[in-house]
Amino acid sequence: MLVSRLLEQVNKNTTRGVQSARDAMLSGVIIIFSGILIVWLSVFLYTAFYYAYVPSISYVRPVHLEFQSCSEQKGICSFPSAYVQLTSKQELLMVGQPYKVNLHLEMPESPTNKELGKFRCFFKEEKIICNNYSF
């Protein structure tokens, strides 16, 4: 009788201990799984936000200078100018975001180009206009 009560008590304690260990393991697995899910979700959302709203570091666009030729005399009758479209349905540049625009222009070194002198480029109604000028 005493032995059966003792065995019954040991059996109850063992069952409680195993159930407690099982509950602790299940809780640990749920916490670890939740942590991994939160980390991956935050990485995904950050990446999606970054590519959707943060503009690219740089864009390269060709600039093709054009001018009007003269019908009466040889040479050009207008200053070289170019139109570069920077936005196409606002895919490239974000509204309200300040930008810095650099123009890198390489011209052949010739006496004619040296005689033209310096020129300037400016924005006018979403266009880049380049004109030569003298001081």
Secondary structure by P-SEA (a helix, b strand, c coil): caaaaaaaaaaaaaaaaaaaaaaaaaaaaaaaaaaaaaaaaaaaaaaaaaaacccccbbbbbbbbbbbbbcccccccccbbbbbbcccccccccccbbbbbbbbbbbcccaaaaaacbbbbbbcccbbbbbbbcc
